[in-house]
């Protein structure tokens, strides 16, 4: 391959994750450092969970950060289309090649059989995975079942012995036994490809030279390499980046840290500061400077400088860096303009004013009434949650259940939020006034304020999630043991 081509391939199934931006940044820097191209591809093979809104959020968040792609949605190139949902005919054609050579096979096993197999493997403490049952079917058996319309998937054949060895750009030689690799489903029962199959086909056809992705994909690499071999294609160079970590060294997750790019945008972080901080995750400038621009990172980029130790995503360090950008890079006039655009843009104020106007007698009242709309996480103590009927434990449960319930909403509308919380209050046998009390405090910092339903609607899921989680911590937190109990209770309620 004459040109360096890298890609990022997010799934539009949730919030735009900072981990996606982190991997995108390193892909972009590597490609541009070597005069190559950075491609964005939407991996929307999961049609049930994928949504146009999630895709838009991902695209707009990456653009807000300054991570513009050279090819992809809105920037078409010769290798499109760049959404997997628009490439189904390509996958249907490619799977025929694997079926014809025996590299893939039809599997007619029912969900019941697969569940039973899994339970038995767990009981016998065996490696979980498909046992090759349908490999025993004759060509006549397969033809008959297909003719009868029997539901099936298409799996890839995996060697039963030996090992897969490959070279990782950061980690050197990696060896994984084939006995640890499952016979991956390539085409689902609805005819759509799985991520693994579409990923390999698209990377080849889009001439991706280097696959730079998170280390959670290391164990999937053997099946990807095998697919390249089955097709007779040259595999790209693989590079597995270390995962972002919480301060306690656990994998970065929204349960412990805000992970949505939109959260940092809503909290008033500067995009250049957040991008700079992501660039510091496991990589350093040659001169060790901590504040650097995107162009400076590209100019000095050397992927061999990436450290394999899990980089810690520390909010306090990000705050420090963001403060440096505000003080050193923004004039007083720019500060006024950018702050006003963030806090008081017309679209946002048209939502807030109808809520506060009826409570305002002087303009001096506005700051006290509406401050929570333009602030971060309220600084509260457990005393703020004092309630005659509700204990701290019950209020923590209300906040946790509210968080889970709100995260399930397909649309973020006032009516959906109100119905969601009213329904939950009923299931918990709580009066709506009592139920909403801890929600009021967590969201607005006060037991009484403007409509909390309206406030949640305006603030959005990212800030709402962060404030509810902070409220839970103020109320004493929820241990892992308690969390499991609450998860069972929540499932029963649902």
NORMOCOR-V346702 format. One record per backbone hydrogen bond with DSSP energy under -0.5 kcal/mol. CO is the residue of the C=O (numbers start at 1). NH is the residue of the N-H. Records with the same first field share a line. If there is no record, write none. Layout:
CO = NH ; NH
This chain:
4 = 37
5 = 209 ; 210
6 = 39
8 = 41
10 = 43
11 = 13
12 = 51
15 = 17
16 = 261
17 = 20 ; 21
18 = 22
19 = 23
20 = 24
21 = 25
22 = 26
23 = 27
24 = 28
25 = 29
26 = 30
27 = 31
28 = 32
29 = 33
30 = 34
31 = 36
32 = 35
37 = 6 ; 39
38 = 70 ; 71
39 = 8 ; 41
41 = 43
42 = 44 ; 84
45 = 47
46 = 50
51 = 55
52 = 56
53 = 57
54 = 58
55 = 59
56 = 60
57 = 61
58 = 62
59 = 63
60 = 64
61 = 65
62 = 66 ; 67
63 = 66
66 = 68
71 = 40
72 = 75
75 = 72
77 = 80
82 = 42
83 = 86
84 = 87
87 = 90 ; 91
88 = 92
89 = 93
90 = 94
91 = 95
92 = 96
93 = 96 ; 97
94 = 97 ; 98
95 = 99
96 = 100
97 = 101
98 = 102 ; 103 ; 104
103 = 157
105 = 155
107 = 153
110 = 114
111 = 115
112 = 116
113 = 117
114 = 118
115 = 119
116 = 120
117 = 121
118 = 122
119 = 123
120 = 124
121 = 126
122 = 125
132 = 135
133 = 136
134 = 137
138 = 142
139 = 143
140 = 144
141 = 145
142 = 146
143 = 147
144 = 148
145 = 150
146 = 149
153 = 107
154 = 186 ; 187
155 = 105
162 = 178
164 = 176
166 = 168 ; 174
167 = 238
168 = 172
172 = 168
174 = 166
176 = 164
177 = 180
178 = 181
180 = 182
182 = 184
184 = 156
186 = 194
187 = 154
188 = 191
192 = 188
194 = 198
195 = 199
196 = 200
197 = 201
198 = 202
199 = 203
200 = 204
201 = 205
202 = 206
203 = 208
204 = 207
209 = 237
210 = 212
211 = 213 ; 239
213 = 241
214 = 217
215 = 218
217 = 220 ; 221
218 = 221
220 = 224
221 = 225
222 = 226
223 = 227
224 = 228
225 = 229
226 = 230
227 = 231
228 = 232 ; 233
233 = 235
237 = 211
238 = 169
239 = 213 ; 241
241 = 215
244 = 252
245 = 313
246 = 249
250 = 246
253 = 256 ; 257
259 = 18
260 = 263 ; 264
261 = 265
262 = 266
263 = 267
264 = 269
265 = 268
270 = 273 ; 274
271 = 275
272 = 276
273 = 277
274 = 278
275 = 279
276 = 280
277 = 280
278 = 281
280 = 282
282 = 307
285 = 288
289 = 285
290 = 292
293 = 297
294 = 298
295 = 299
296 = 300
297 = 301
298 = 301
302 = 305
303 = 306
311 = 245 ; 313
312 = 314
313 = 315
314 = 318
315 = 319
316 = 320
317 = 321
318 = 322
319 = 323
320 = 324
321 = 325
322 = 326
323 = 327
324 = 328
325 = 329 ; 330
326 = 330
329 = 331
331 = 335
332 = 336
333 = 337
334 = 338
335 = 339
336 = 340
337 = 341
338 = 342
339 = 343
340 = 344
341 = 345
345 = 349
346 = 350
347 = 351
348 = 351 ; 352
349 = 353
352 = 355 ; 356
353 = 357
356 = 359 ; 360
357 = 360
362 = 365
363 = 366 ; 367
364 = 368
365 = 369
366 = 370
367 = 371
370 = 373 ; 374
371 = 374
372 = 375
376 = 378
378 = 380
381 = 384
382 = 385
383 = 386
391 = 395
392 = 396
393 = 397
394 = 398
395 = 399
396 = 400
397 = 401
398 = 402
399 = 403
400 = 404
401 = 405
402 = 406
403 = 407
404 = 408
405 = 408
406 = 409
411 = 413
413 = 417
414 = 418
415 = 419
416 = 420
417 = 421
418 = 422
419 = 423
420 = 424
421 = 425
422 = 426
423 = 427
424 = 428
425 = 430
426 = 429
431 = 435
432 = 436
433 = 437
434 = 437 ; 438
435 = 439
436 = 440
437 = 441
438 = 442
439 = 443
440 = 444 ; 445 ; 446
441 = 445
451 = 455
452 = 456
453 = 457
454 = 458
455 = 459
456 = 460
459 = 463
460 = 464
461 = 465
462 = 466
463 = 467
464 = 468
465 = 469
466 = 470
467 = 471
468 = 472
469 = 473
470 = 474
471 = 475
472 = 477
473 = 476
479 = 483
480 = 484
481 = 485
482 = 486
483 = 487
484 = 488
485 = 489
486 = 490
487 = 491
488 = 492
489 = 493
490 = 494
